């Protein structure tokens, strides 16, 4: 089951299937609404959940949702652009039952723990991505994936 948790994203890709970007919002679903959806899905036998968006790691309750799904014996995939992955997210992604689409190989992952720059399409997009990262209160050291 795919859960489209946000339209917010650090990027503004022309090919985005749902027009996500830095000005996107998180919609009207609350944390409890999503927990209810997960509970109902588990009751009918759903075994896999994919968090999508925008950038699901920007949704404030995405980690809690992933952890809740794991408790409900679901496998969880996070469809991420990996522009910014906090230490907390890396820890969650290592748990049994978790996976990430676009996840780099084990040999690359340690390099993501240092400050790196993503080549922007234009300087304005880079500035928006940096502002959004700080706006979302990421307290962990930022990570950037060099493309």
N, C-alpha and C positions, 0 to 999 in steps of 0.2 A: 504494500500500500504506500503510495506516495503522498506525503504531507507537504503542501506548499505553504511554508510558514512565514514567508516575508517577500516583499518586492524590493527590499533594500539590498544594495550591492555596492561595493567600492568602485566597480567598473561601470561603463556605460557602453556595452558592446552592441553594435548594430545588428548582430545576428541573434540577440537574446529572444527566446521564444515567448517571454511574458513581459517584455519591456521593463525589466528591473534596472535600477540604477541608484545613484547616490540620493536622489530625492524620493525613492520608494518608501512605502510605509510597511508596518507590520500587520496591517489588516485589523479586523475586529475580533478575532478569536483570542480569548484570554488563555492564560496558563491552564486554568481549570477546564476550559472548553477542550483544549488539546488533550488533557489527561482523560477526560471523558471519552473522547474519540479513541484513544489508545485502549482504554478499558473495554469499550464495546467491540473494538476490533479483535482483541484477545479472546473475548467471549465467543466470537464466531469462528475462531481458528486462524486468524491472520498471524503469520509467523515472521514476516519480513516488513520492515518499515524503512522508507527512504525519506530523509529530510531534504527538501529541495527549496528553491526560492528563485529569485534573488540568491543571496549568499546566506545559507542557513546559520552559519556561525555568528552572524550579526543579530540573529533573533535572541532577545534577552533570556528566553526560557528554553532554548534549544538543548542545552546540556541536560537540564532537568528532564526534558522530554525523552532524550536518548536514554538516560538512566532509568526512567520509568518503564520504557519499552523493554529494556534489558531485564528488569525485575519481572516483567510479564512474560518472560521467556521468548521474546522476539529478537531476531537479528536486526541490527540497525546499520544502515548505510547513510553517510552524509555526503551529499553531492556538492562539493566545495570547489571554488576557484583557487584556494590555497594562497590568496594574496596575503592574508594575515591569519596565522593560526597561533593562538595563545598556548602557553605551556599547559594550561588546564585542559584545553581541547586535545592537545597531543596525548595527554594522560588518558583521557576518555577514549580516544581512538585506539589506544593500545589494549583496551579491555576485550575480553573474550565476547564474541558476538557483535563487535563493532567493525566497520570497515568504512573506507572513504573512497569515492570515485575520484580519480585524478591523484590519488595518494602516491607520492614519490617512492622509489625503491629505498630500502633500508639504508643503503650506502649514501644516499643523498640527504636523508632526513636530518642528520646532525648539522649540516650546513645551514639549515633553515632556522636554527636557533640564534643566529646572529643577524644583525640588521643588514638587510639586502634591499635593493631597489628593484621594483618591477618597471620595465621599460614602458612608459606611458605612450598612448597614441598622441597625446598633446599635453603640454604643461598644465593646462587647466584641469584636465582629468586627473593628473597626478596629485594636484593640490586638493581636489575634492576627495580623493581616496585617503589622503593623509588626514584631512580634517575629519572625515567620517570615522576613521580608526580611533582618533582621539575622542571624538564625540561619544562613541559607544563605551567609554570608560574601561578600555582594556588595561588592566593593571599589571598584567604580565609583560615581560619584555616582548616587543613586537618582532615578528618574523616576517620576512618578505621572501618570495620565491622569485629568483631571477629566471626569466623565460629565455 
